[in-house]
Amino acid sequence: MMVPTGYRSPWLLLEAPCGSGRRPAGGAAPSGVVAPGEPGADRRSGPEPPWGCSAALTPPTGASSGLLSPPRRGSSWRTMVAKSRKQTGRSPATPADRDRNPLVSPPGKSGGRRPGREGKAGSHPNGLSGIGHKLGLSPSALGRLGITLLLAALSGFLHWHHLSQLFENDRHFSHLSNLEKEMAFRTEMGLYYSYYKTIIEAPSFLDGLHLVMNDRLTEYPLVINTLQRFNLYPEVVLASWYRMYTGVMGYFGIPTKMCWSINRGEGLTPVDSCEGMGDPTYFYVACVFVLNGLMMSLFFVYGAYLSGSRLGGVVTTMCFFFNHGESTRVMWTPPLRESFAYPFLVLQMLLLTYILRTRNLSRAAMVALGVSNVCFMLPWQFAQFVLLTQVASLFASYILGYLGPTKMQSILVTHMITLGVCFILMFGNSMLLTSFYASSLVSIWAIIALRDQFAKVFKPGIIIMVMQGLAWVGSTVLLKFMLSTILGASDDAHISGLIKSKFTSYKDFHTLMYTCAAEFDFMELETPLRYLKTFLLPLNMLVVALIAVRTCQDVVRFLRGGGGKASGKSDDVDEAAGSEISAKGELVYHSLQLLAFGVLAVLIMRLKLFLTPHMCIMASLICSKQVFGWIGERFKHQVVVFAVMAAMAVQGVANLQAQWGIIGEFSNLPQEELLDWIQDNTRPDSVFAGAMPTMASVKLSTGRPIVNHPHYEDAGLRERTKLVYSMYSRMSGETVKRNLMQLGVDFFVLEDSWCTRRTRPGCSMPEIWDVEDTENVGKIPLCTHISKNSRPHFTTVFSNDIYKVLKVPKVTKELR
């Protein structure tokens, strides 16, 4: 932190360690989550800080997994919810336990034998007592830990079941043919799934990996490494698991799926449908839902750990379910990158909370943080923007005095190392190095390293805080554009244009392709209204207001005190003494992170998937004695919590019932006809172009080469798509034909809806083209002419109610 020498946050002076911060003897934390690093003997007397005590963390064992099953009708879901509520009432019974973390409690003075004496006859405990002895837990603490893990596992199971039920109800997935299942993965979902299909259908796993790393179908005639471009590590891992699973089951002769013939009626031919983990699509979707079930288990532990109460975990879980439609879309879009990445962000933020809370840094904790960072960044190209908000929030906590310079630099170095690891694993993807996230890491590290120079130049107090913030913004932007220029990277140029369009009237073709989609537009008014109805927004406003008021009070108190005076102690001495972390630091960080997520969600509605879950996490603080200790004794506090939960449940249960009421069945006969025609009437090397979502389906289900696809994050692909979409402009047919000739296209799939669809004024394809092609404004779009008569430039070889396949004349083949 850049503060005057000897500066301490006002809360640093109030902090005193308490019993709940002790580390259990031998308490190695499973699943990569590290137990607290404070030795059990490090207990000191002193006044209790007004914000309570930090506590240890033990992670969940995870939710149980299972097959993706058809929906279960009846009252089973409501029964399980009721069971969860019933179990939430358990909490420590004695006043001494009120501020203890429910996950791990320090062992009592039970006279347990020292490690050196365990070898004596009769001294080795058995059963659960033996487990507790090894973990350094008393029987009561072990029981509380067991209850916490049980509730976490139950939360994970309920979420897995909920996701599976909604997905099955919406599409009747268990009764779809293989082709229909693939068509259900529209747009970029189908593109991602196609590489999973490539690997599992290859002669061997290595052959499949070679095919996706030397792909000739996705951007014909280019050969690209799709692992570098499309964040496909989830598909690689799942394909390897599927091949191992089917291989082992086949070796032992165990059936893995059940198939039957489905009569679809309406004069349609019957189709074969398979169900079970031996079916590739079932295996894929089931793994996604199990992962997000485990995410909910982590969510419970996260809420319990942050609030210091198991009841906080229950509040977090219930808020997530009550606002499920605003929190995730994994039940509708399993293959999207966020479905794989977000669970690891929850783990990463839980580990970060632990690191902020503990006094002494643990190498194992930092390694675990780095691993979770890698697992979050590898599956998703937008992870860098989330991590940018995280380091910005941490830097603001540092400036305010709630995070010491050594710990802040350690976190930054961990981020830098993991960024480098991801850069290597992504085969040198330049978007990682030229991102604002990478530049921000370097800028903040440099500012902290130069903190003494800042203290000499600027006066202590508000001036030095502001100058550090300005230095961060300026150096980050400058470094980002310098790196982009040096490396010649322009793949993320559309992001700068998108941000610019949010604050100005700027617009171009690529920017409008984003902003005309509802998910990339500003947050709609209905979203905060839905937060209001479930009381999630009012509760978060109250929590943040309480934290902000006390933060402002202490900052003002610090500034009135002159901003601190020089002392003879160095930063390292202060850190060794354990005074670098205030009792409030983690709460300040979470409040700042909530504000950052809020800004992202307001600017880009799709990013509310970060805001809503974090609001659920912050809602757990209603159970925190640190924040709401002013309510009074424990009974009164719990009454208030249950009253709030009851108020939330009024609209929350209605939201769940609305989700359970979604019953549908996937069917897309026009596209099925198109894909069947392509499969039967075109050569395997015929090249296709068309709308991005349709091209993903063509590649997935027919294996034909395509020239454009929905992954829009590459500069070259954006220019290719622009040439293809000239079909929907007002240009001449000859110009469009030359564009397709340039790309080597054999067939163009024309969709009339793309010519006429208009989500809002200025957002039809011809209107989007008017921004770029001002010369032809006012003319009739070419697609309108082609839909009536494709000659003389093209020949119609297939058509139905939705699709029309245009063959590029043979002369174009000679001009490639």
Residue pairs with C-beta under 8 A, 6 or more apart in sequence:
1 7
1 398
1 399
1 401
1 403
1 404
1 405
1 408
1 448
1 451
2 398
2 399
2 405
2 447
2 448
2 450
2 451
2 454
2 455
2 464
2 468
3 401
3 451
3 455
3 460
3 464
3 563
3 564
4 455
4 460
4 464
4 563
4 564
4 565
4 566
5 452
5 455
5 564
5 566
5 567
6 564
6 565
6 566
6 567
6 569
7 401
7 460
7 558
7 563
7 564
8 401
8 564
8 574
8 579
9 400
9 401
9 402
9 554
9 558
9 582
10 401
10 554
10 555
10 557
10 558
11 49
11 51
11 402
11 554
11 582
11 583
11 584
11 585
12 401
12 579
12 580
12 581
12 582
13 579
14 47
14 49
14 50
14 582
14 583
15 49
15 578
15 579
15 581
15 582
15 583
16 44
16 45
16 46
16 47
16 48
16 49
17 38
17 42
17 43
17 44
17 46
17 53
17 359
17 578
18 48
18 53
18 54
18 99
19 43
19 53
19 100
19 106
20 53
20 54
20 55
20 56
20 99
20 100
20 101
20 105
20 106
20 308
21 36
21 38
21 53
21 54
21 55
21 56
21 358
21 359
22 36
22 38
22 39
22 40
22 42
22 43
22 56
22 106
23 35
23 36
23 37
23 38
23 39
23 40
23 56
23 136
24 35
24 40
24 56
24 104
24 106
24 107
24 135
24 136
24 137
25 40
25 107
25 115
25 135
25 136
26 134
26 135
26 136
27 35
27 56
27 58
27 104
27 135
27 136
27 137
28 35
29 35
29 57
29 58
29 59
30 59
30 61
31 59
31 60
31 61
31 62
32 59
32 347
32 351
32 368
32 371
32 372
33 57
33 58
33 59
33 347
33 350
33 351
33 354
33 368
34 57
34 351
34 354
34 362
34 364
34 365
34 368
35 56
35 57
35 58
35 104
36 55
36 56
36 57
36 354
36 358
37 358
37 359
37 360
37 361
37 362
37 365
38 358
38 359
38 360
40 106
40 107
40 136
49 583
50 583
50 626
50 629
51 583
51 584
51 587
51 626
51 627
52 99
52 308
52 583
52 624
52 625
52 626
52 629
53 99
53 100
53 308
53 583
54 101
54 357
54 358
54 583
55 100
55 101
55 103
55 104
55 305
55 308
55 357
56 101
56 103
56 104
57 101
57 103
57 104
57 301
57 305
57 350
57 354
58 103
58 104
58 145
58 148
58 149
59 298
59 301
59 350
60 148
60 149
60 152
60 153
60 156
60 297
60 298
60 300
60 301
61 149
61 152
61 153
62 153
62 156
62 294
62 297
63 152
63 153
63 155
63 156
63 157
63 159
63 160
63 290
63 293
63 294
63 296
63 297
64 153
64 156
64 157
64 160
65 160
65 286
65 290
65 293
66 160
66 286
66 290
67 276
67 277
67 282
67 286
68 164
68 167
68 168
68 173
68 282
68 285
68 286
68 289
69 164
69 168
70 168
70 174
70 275
71 164
71 165
71 168
71 169
72 165
77 158
77 161
77 162
77 165
77 660
80 154
80 158
80 161
81 158
81 321
83 154
84 151
84 154
84 155
84 158
84 314
84 317
84 318
85 314
85 318
87 147
87 150
87 151
87 154
88 151
88 310
88 311
88 314
89 638
90 147
90 310
91 97
91 102
91 309
91 310
91 311
91 634
91 638
92 98
92 100
92 102
92 105
92 144
95 634
97 105
98 625
98 634
99 308
99 625
100 106
100 308
101 304
101 305
101 308
102 144
102 148
102 304
102 308
102 309
102 310
102 313
103 144
103 145
103 148
103 301
103 304
103 305
104 137
104 141
104 145
105 137
105 138
105 140
105 141
105 144
105 145
106 141
107 136
107 137
107 138
107 141
108 138
108 140
108 141
110 138
112 133
113 120
113 123
117 123
118 124
124 130
125 132
125 133
128 139
128 142
129 139
131 142
132 138
132 139
132 141
132 142
135 142
137 145
144 310
147 310
148 301
148 304
148 310
148 313
151 300
151 310
151 313
151 314
152 297
152 298
152 300
152 301
152 313
153 297
155 296
155 297
155 299
155 300
155 313
155 317
156 293
156 294
156 295
156 296
156 297
156 300
157 293
158 296
158 321
159 292
159 293
159 295
159 296
159 320
159 321
160 289
160 290
160 292
160 293
160 296
162 321
162 324
162 331
163 289
163 292
163 293
163 330
163 331
164 286
164 289
165 660
166 331
166 332
166 659
166 660
166 662
167 173
167 285
167 289
167 331
167 332
167 334
168 174
169 660
169 662
169 663
169 664
170 331
170 332
170 662
170 663
170 664
170 666
171 184
171 664
171 665
171 666
172 664
172 665
172 666
173 181
173 184
173 281
173 285
173 666
174 273
174 275
175 262
175 273
175 665
176 184
176 271
176 273
176 666
177 262
177 271
177 272
177 273
178 272
178 274
178 281
179 271
179 672
179 675
179 701
180 271
180 666
180 667
180 668
180 672
181 281
182 190
182 193
182 197
182 281
182 697
182 700
182 701
183 190
183 666
183 668
183 671
183 672
183 675
183 697
183 701
184 666
185 192
185 193
185 335
185 696
185 700
186 693
186 696
186 697
187 692
187 693
187 696
187 710
188 335
188 336
188 696
188 709
188 710
188 711
189 333
189 334
189 335
189 336
189 696
190 335
190 693
190 696
190 697
190 699
190 700
191 218
191 230
191 696
191 699
191 700
191 709
191 710
191 711
192 230
192 232
192 234
192 235
192 335
192 336
192 337
193 235
193 281
193 284
193 335
193 700
194 696
194 699
194 700
195 212
195 215
195 226
195 230
195 232
195 235
195 236
196 235
196 238
196 239
196 280
196 284
197 280
197 700
198 208
198 211
198 212
199 205
199 208
199 209
199 211
199 212
199 235
199 236
199 239
199 240
199 243
200 208
200 239
200 242
200 243
200 280
201 208
202 208
202 211
205 239
205 240
205 243
208 239
209 236
212 226
212 227
212 232
212 235
212 236
213 225
213 226
213 227
214 223
214 225
215 223
215 224
215 225
215 226
216 222
216 223
216 705
217 699
217 703
217 704
217 705
217 706
218 224
218 226
218 699
218 706
218 709
219 706
219 707
219 708
219 709
219 716
219 717
219 720
220 687
220 705
220 706
220 707
220 743
220 744
221 705
221 744
225 427
226 232
227 233
227 236
227 426
227 427
228 426
228 427
228 428
228 429
229 429
229 711
229 714
230 711
231 337
231 378
231 379
231 380
231 381
231 426
233 378
233 379
233 425
234 337
234 340
234 379
238 283
238 284
238 287
241 283
241 287
242 280
242 283
242 284
245 256
245 277
245 278
245 283
246 256
246 278
249 255
249 256
249 278
255 276
255 278
256 276
256 277
256 278
256 279
257 274
257 275
257 276
257 277
257 278
257 279
257 282
258 274
258 275
258 276
259 272
259 273
259 274
259 275
260 272
260 273
261 270
261 271
261 272
261 273
262 270
262 271
262 272
262 273
263 270
264 270
264 271
268 669
274 282
275 282
276 282
277 283
277 286
284 334
284 335
285 334
288 330
288 334
288 335
288 339
288 340
289 330
289 334
291 339
291 340
291 343
292 328
292 330
292 339
292 342
292 343
294 343
295 342
295 343
295 346
296 317
296 320
298 343
298 346
298 347
298 350
299 313
299 316
299 317
299 320
299 346
299 613
299 616
299 617
300 313
300 314
300 316
300 317
301 313
301 350
302 313
302 316
302 346
302 349
302 350
302 353
302 617
302 620
303 312
303 313
303 314
303 315
303 316
303 317
303 616
303 617
303 619
303 620
304 310
304 312
304 313
304 316
304 620
305 350
305 353
305 354
306 312
306 353
306 586
306 590
306 617
306 620
306 621
306 624
307 313
307 315
307 620
307 621
307 622
307 623
307 624
308 623
308 624
308 625
308 626
309 620
309 623
309 624
309 625
311 623
311 638
311 641
312 620
312 621
312 622
312 623
312 624
313 620
315 619
315 620
315 622
315 623
315 641
315 645
316 616
316 617
316 619
316 620
317 616
318 645
318 648
318 649
318 652
319 534
319 536
319 615
319 616
319 619
319 648
319 652
320 327
320 613
320 616
321 652
321 656
322 534
322 536
322 648
322 649
322 651
322 652
322 653
322 655
322 656
323 530
323 531
323 534
323 536
323 612
323 615
323 616
323 652
323 655
324 655
324 656
324 659
325 530
325 655
325 659
326 527
326 530
326 531
326 608
326 612
327 609
327 612
327 613
327 616
328 342
328 609
328 613
329 336
329 609
330 336
330 338
330 339
333 339
337 379
337 380
337 381
337 382
338 380
338 382
338 609
340 379
340 380
341 375
341 376
341 377
341 379
341 380
341 383
342 609
342 613
344 372
344 375
344 376
344 379
345 372
345 376
345 383
345 386
345 610
346 613
347 372
347 375
348 369
348 372
348 373
348 376
349 390
349 593
351 365
351 368
351 369
351 372
352 369
352 390
352 411
352 589
353 586
353 590
354 365
355 361
355 362
355 365
355 366
355 369
355 407
355 411
356 403
356 407
356 581
356 585
356 586
356 589
357 581
357 585
357 586
358 365
358 581
359 578
359 581
360 578
361 406
361 407
361 410
366 410
366 411
366 414
369 411
369 414
370 414
370 417
370 418
370 421
373 387
373 414
373 415
373 418
374 418
374 421
374 422
374 425
376 383
376 386
376 387
377 383
377 384
377 387
377 418
377 419
377 422
377 432
378 422
378 425
378 426
381 431
381 713
384 431
384 432
384 435
384 436
384 437
384 438
385 435
385 436
385 437
385 600
386 610
387 415
387 437
388 435
388 436
388 437
388 440
389 593
389 596
389 597
389 600
390 593
390 596
391 411
391 412
391 415
391 437
391 440
391 441
391 444
392 440
392 472
392 592
392 596
393 589
393 592
393 593
393 595
393 596
394 403
394 408
394 411
394 589
395 408
395 444
395 472
396 469
396 592
397 403
397 585
397 588
397 589
397 592
398 404
398 405
398 408
398 448
399 465
399 468
399 469
400 465
400 551
400 555
400 588
401 555
401 558
401 582
402 581
402 582
402 584
402 585
402 588
402 589
403 580
403 581
403 585
403 589
404 571
404 574
404 575
404 580
404 581
405 448
405 451
405 571
405 580
406 571
406 572
406 575
406 580
407 575
407 580
407 581
408 444
408 448
409 445
409 448
409 449
412 441
412 444
412 445
412 448
413 445
415 441
416 441
416 442
416 445
419 432
419 433
419 437
419 438
419 441
422 432
423 429
423 432
423 433
426 432
430 487
430 489
430 491
431 489
431 491
431 492
431 713
432 438
433 483
433 487
433 489
434 480
434 483
434 484
434 487
434 489
434 492
435 480
435 492
436 476
436 477
436 480
438 480
438 483
439 475
439 476
439 477
439 479
439 480
439 483
440 472
440 476
442 479
443 471
443 472
443 475
443 476
443 479
444 472
446 475
447 454
447 468
447 471
447 472
447 475
454 464
454 467
454 468
455 464
458 464
458 467
459 563
460 562
460 563
460 564
461 559
461 562
461 563
462 559
483 489
484 490
484 492
490 715
491 713
491 714
491 715
492 713
493 715
494 510
494 511
494 514
494 712
494 713
494 718
497 506
497 508
497 510
497 511
498 511
498 514
498 515
498 520
498 604
499 603
500 506
500 511
501 507
501 511
501 515
502 522
502 603
507 515
507 771
508 771
508 772
509 722
509 768
509 769
509 771
509 772
510 712
510 718
510 722
512 762
512 763
512 768
512 771
513 712
513 768
514 520
514 712
515 521
516 759
516 760
516 762
516 763
516 768
517 759
518 524
518 605
518 759
519 604
519 605
519 606
520 604
520 605
520 606
521 604
521 605
522 602
522 603
522 604
522 605
523 601
523 602
523 603
523 605
523 608
524 605
527 601
527 605
527 608
528 537
530 655
531 537
531 612
531 615
532 538
533 651
534 648
534 651
534 652
534 655
535 644
535 647
535 648
535 651
536 612
536 615
536 616
536 619
536 648
537 615
539 619
539 622
539 644
540 594
540 615
540 618
540 619
543 591
543 618
543 619
543 621
543 622
543 627
544 591
544 594
544 595
544 618
546 627
546 628
547 584
547 587
547 588
547 591
547 627
548 591
550 584
551 584
551 588
558 564
569 577
571 580
574 580
583 626
584 626
587 621
587 626
587 627
590 614
590 617
590 618
591 618
593 614
594 611
594 614
594 615
594 618
597 607
597 610
597 611
597 614
598 611
600 607
600 610
600 611
601 607
601 608
601 610
601 611
621 627
621 628
622 628
622 640
622 641
622 644
623 637
623 641
625 637
628 637
628 640
629 637
631 637
631 640
670 800
670 801
670 802
670 803
671 694
671 697
671 802
671 803
673 800
673 803
674 694
674 749
674 798
674 800
674 802
674 803
674 805
675 697
675 698
675 701
675 702
677 798
677 805
678 686
678 688
678 698
678 702
678 704
678 747
678 805
679 701
679 702
681 797
681 798
682 702
682 704
682 746
682 747
684 703
684 704
685 704
685 705
686 704
686 705
686 746
686 747
687 704
687 705
687 706
687 707
687 743
687 744
687 745
687 746
687 747
688 695
688 698
688 704
688 705
688 706
688 707
688 745
688 746
688 747
688 748
688 749
689 695
689 706
689 707
689 708
689 724
689 740
689 743
689 745
689 747
689 748
689 749
690 698
690 708
690 724
690 748
690 749
690 750
690 751
691 749
691 751
691 754
692 708
692 709
692 710
692 712
692 721
693 710
694 749
694 751
694 803
695 706
695 707
695 708
695 709
695 710
695 749
696 709
696 710
698 704
698 706
698 749
699 705
699 706
699 709
707 720
707 724
707 743
707 744
707 745
708 717
708 720
708 721
708 724
709 717
711 717
712 718
712 721
720 743
722 772
723 739
723 740
723 742
723 743
724 739
724 740
724 743
724 745
724 748
725 765
725 769
726 735
726 736
726 739
726 769
726 782
727 736
727 748
727 750
727 782
727 783
727 786
728 754
728 755
728 765
728 766
728 769
728 781
728 782
728 783
729 736
729 765
729 766
729 769
729 773
729 776
729 781
729 782
730 766
730 769
730 770
730 773
730 776
730 777
730 778
730 779
730 780
730 781
730 782
731 769
731 773
731 776
731 782
732 782
733 782
733 785
733 786
733 792
733 793
733 794
734 793
736 782
736 793
737 793
737 794
737 808
737 809
737 812
740 748
740 808
740 812
741 808
741 812
741 815
741 816
744 816
745 808
745 812
746 807
746 808
746 813
747 797
747 805
747 806
747 807
747 808
748 794
748 805
748 806
748 808
749 803
749 804
749 805
749 806
750 783
750 786
750 787
750 803
750 804
750 805
750 806
751 802
751 803
751 804
752 783
752 787
752 802
752 804
753 802
754 765
754 783
755 764
755 765
755 766
755 781
755 783
755 784
755 787
756 764
757 764
757 765
758 764
758 767
761 767
762 768
765 781
765 783
766 781
766 783
770 777
786 793
786 794
786 804
786 806
787 804
790 796
790 804
790 806
793 809
794 806
794 807
794 808
794 809
795 806
795 807
795 809
796 804
796 805
796 806
796 807
797 805
797 806
797 807
798 804
798 805
799 805
